């Protein structure tokens, strides 16, 4: 098992290097410069050269890439152009809290409601709750999170005045963004859980458990739910990453000072170091989540753990 984990970590490092390389060269082809065009144009050529040299932009593109990789290996992601004299790592960590809060809340809401709806839909197959779950699944997948965010902002925030519509003054400001992000997660979890449970409920061991006299609730919780949960774990990784990337639009709609809004602002300003830093963060986070989900299979299903042990 240890060899398997080390092998996966090796793949992660190679993948991360490819992502960093591709992002670096594509980012350098963005139109414009990270400097204010009007102020930069009134500088003398010597002043312009001094500014470019200070940020390492007067070197050739391959040389800039080599320097960036060397500094990255040392843990130095550079200095932001937009946030003067601030390290990229400090800029990102300063914005991490709000994004993490709404992301974690959205995952918990999506899992809790999705699992409950999926279990009830399979248990009450072809009933009203089943049809409601399927309609919700279609709407959750079809409606973009920024549309859901705007609707929540208008009806719950503006029309009813129940929750703040924007900015970041307290925990209550995170409720509407979390709900908006959780729509797609709820729909996916409910659909996968329903489909898998319908298949499990037709298995012979479920019939045997019922024949032994076990109550419907015990059969459902002890046997059906446990054996239906693996597909939900499979999609948990993409769900978490989709929520993180989906927050790019939602954070801007609710004016939340998170990583998503920071990423959008830095793209507009051509702040190369921060763009690279956030890209590395997202890529590493995604691959780490996929690895953790893969390892979670082993805890849920011992057969997978034995298979991986034989591979290693």
Secondary structure by P-SEA (a helix, b strand, c coil): caaaaaaaaaaaaaaaaaaaaaaaaaaaacccccccaaaaaaccaaaaaaaaaaacccccaaaaaaaaaaaaaacccccccccccccaaaaaaaaaaaaaaaaaaaaaaaaaaaaaaaaaaaaacccaaaaaaaaaaaaaacccaaaaaaaaaccccccccccccccccccccaaaaaaaaaaaaaaaaaaaaaaaaaaaaacaaaaaaaaacccaaaaaccccccccaaaaaaaaaaaaaaaaaacaaaaaaaccccaaaaaaaaaaacaaaaaaaaaaaaaaaaaaaaaaaaaaaaaacaaaaaaaaaac
